[in-house]
Amino acid sequence: MSWVPLHPVILAILLSVWVGSAAGKQPVGPPPGRPSATNERGIAMNFPEIDVRVLITFISEVTGRNFVLDDRVKGNITIIAPQEMSVDDAYAAFQSALQVAGFTTVPSGAVIKIVPVQEAKSSAIETVGPQNISARSDRIVTELFSLKNADARTMVPLVQELVSPNGVVAAYAATNTLLIVDSAANVDRLLGILDALDVREPEEQLNVLRLMNRPVAEIAPTLQDVLGQ
C-alpha cells in the first residue's frame, strides 16, 4: 500500500486542463481543501487518458478524502463529462471509473483503500440495508436480503447469473436470507428483481357454479377439454 501524494502542483495542472477545454467559460479558481458534502459548486471532469493516480490525487483534493493505494493501482482512465457536477456526483463518477479500470474503494476508518475489485469481497467492505439509498454507487458492498415467500436456496442460481463476474451470492437457510456482494448499483437492481419475484404462489381455488339454462352433463366435457389444454 502507498499513500496518495497530495501535491498542489498536480491540482493546478488539472485545473488548467479544465479551463482550456471549457470554451466560453470563466476560469475556475482552485477548490477549497475540504469542501463539505453539501457544497454545490460545479466540478468539471473531462479527463482523456489521465493517470489513475493523478485522478485519485485530484479527487482527494476536491472531496477532502484520504486514500491508501494498493501497489497494483496503475494505468490510465478516461472520463468524458462535459457538464459540471456536484462534489458528490464527481465522487460517484470517480467510483464508476475505478470499477471500469478494475478497482474499487473500501472504507477503512479515516482512510479509503483502493484495491483491485476481485479482492474487495474479502476486505472489510460495508454491509448496507435495502433502505440505504445514499450507498448506491459502483463501490463494492455486502447486502443481506431476507425473503418472505421464495426459498433463498432456490434463488441463488438465478441471482448468481445477474451479479458481476466478481460478485458473490450465498443463501443462509436458517433465516431464508440471501447474502450478495457486488457493486452497490447492481445490488440495488437485484433487490428490485427479488422484490418482484418474492411473492406467494397462487393458491388453487374451488368454485361452485350453478347452471341456470344448460345441463351439467352437456357442459362438463367442453370444460374438461379446455382445462386439459
N, C-alpha and C positions, 0 to 999 in steps of 0.2 A: 504494500500500500504506500501511497505517496500523497503528501498534502498539495492542494492546488495553490500555486503561487498567485497571490492577488496583487498584480503589478499594475499600477495606474496607467503606465505607458501603453499596455495592450488595450485597455479600455479606450484610451484616446484614439488609437488606430482604428478600432471598430466604429467609434463614433464618426470618424472622418469618412468611413465607407458608407455609413447611412446617409450622411449629408450629400455625398457625391451621387448616390443612387436615387435620391428622392428629389426629382426635378420640381422646381417651383415651390419647395417648402422652405421655411425659415430654418436656419441652423439650430440644432438641438443641443443644449448645454449638457454637460456630463451629469448623470443621475446622481442623487444623493447616495451615500454609502449604504444605508439600511432603510429603504422605504418600507412603509407599513403595507400589510396585505390589502388595505383598502385604498391604496394610492391609485388614482385613476389616470395618471399621466400615460401618454402613449409610448409604446416601445416598438421600434422598427426592427424586424428580424429577417432581413434579406441577406442571407449568408451563402453564397455559392462556394462549395468545396472548402469549407472552413475546417481547420484542425479541431478535433473534438475537444482537446484540452484548452484551446483558446476559447471555444464556446462555453465550456464549463466555467472558466475564469470570468467571462462576461456575465453569465447568469448569476454567479456568486456575488459579483459587484452590484448587480441590479436588484437582487432579491435579499441580499444580506445573509444568505445561507452559507454554511461551511461544508465543504465537500472533502472526502477522502477517496482517492482513486486507486483502483486495482492497477497493477503494473501493465495489465493487458488492455487497458483502455487506451486505444490508439486508433488513428485513422482520420478520415475526413467525413464531414456531414454537410449536406446541402439543405437549407431551409429557404423556401420561397414564400414570403408573406408580405405582399405589397401594402396591406392595410396595417396601420398601427394597432397595437393591442395593449390590454392592461397587463400589469405585472403578473397577476395570477394566470392569465391566458398565455403569457410568454413562457411561464414555467411549465404549463401543461404542454405547450408546443415543444419545449426542450425535452420533456419526458418522452414524447412521441418520437422525436428524432433519435433519442438514445435507443429506444426499442427497435427502431428500424435498423440501427447500426449494431444491434445485438447486445445492448447494455441496458441496465435499469438502475433505479435508485432504491436504496434500502435505508430508511431512517435508523439511526443508532445514537440515541442520546442527543448531544449537542451538535453532532455532525450527521451528514448523509453520505453513506458509502455508495460508490458507483462501481458495479460489478457486472460480469457477463450474466446474461439472462438465465442461462442454464444453471447457474449457481445460486440464484436468488431464492429458489424454492427451499433450499436447505439453510438459508440465512434466517435471522430473526425478523422476518417480514411482519407487517401489521396484520392483525385479524380484524376485519370490519364486519358490520352488520348490514342487512338489507336497506336500512333507512339512512345509512351514511352516504348521502348523495355527494357530499363535498369530496369524498375519496375517489370519485370516478375519474380516472386518468389512465395513462399507459404504464403506471408503476405496477409492480407485482404485489398482490395482496393474497391473503387467505380468507376465504369466506365459508361460514357454516350455514347451511340452508336446511331447515327442518321441514320434511314433507308430512303433510297431514293425511293424504289418501294413497298416493302411489308408494310402491316399495322402493326404498333408496337403492337396494342392491340391483334391482332390475333397471334402474335409471342410469347406472354407471356406464354401460356400453354406449348408450345414446349420447350422454354428455361428453364422454371421452372423445367422440368424433368431432365435437364442436369446440374444444379448447385448443389453444395454440400448441405447436409441437413441444414446447417446454412446459405445458400446463399439466396439472395433476388433478385427478378425480378419485375419490375414495368414499366408501359408504361405511357408516357406523350403525350397525343393525340395531343395537340396543335402544337408540333414540330415534331411529329412522331418519338419520341426518346425512347429508352429502357434504363432504369437505372438498372445496375447489380452490386450487392455487393457479392463478393466471393474472393477466393484466386486469386492473380494476374495470376498465371499459368493457372488456369481454365478459367478465363476471357479471356485470350489470345486464348485459344482453342475455346471458344464460339464465339469470334469475327471472327475466320476463318470460322465457320459454318454459321454465319449470313451473311458474305460476299458472300458465295456460294448460300444462299437462297434469298438474296435481289436482285432479278433480275426481269425484266419486264416479264409479262405473254406473251406468244406468241400470236400475233395477227392473226386473221383469214384473209386469202388472197383469192382473187378471180382471178383465172387464166382462160383465154380463149384459148382453144386449137383447132386448125383447123385440122380435119382429112383429110388425103390425099387418103386413099385407102378403108376404111370401112365406111359404112353409120352410122350416129349418132344413129339411132333407134336400130341398132344392138349392139352397144357398151354400150349404156346407161343402160340397165338392169344389165349387168355384173358389171359396176361401182357402181351402187346403192347397189348391193348385197355386194360388197367388203367394201364400206364405211359404210354400215349398221352394219357390224361386228365390 
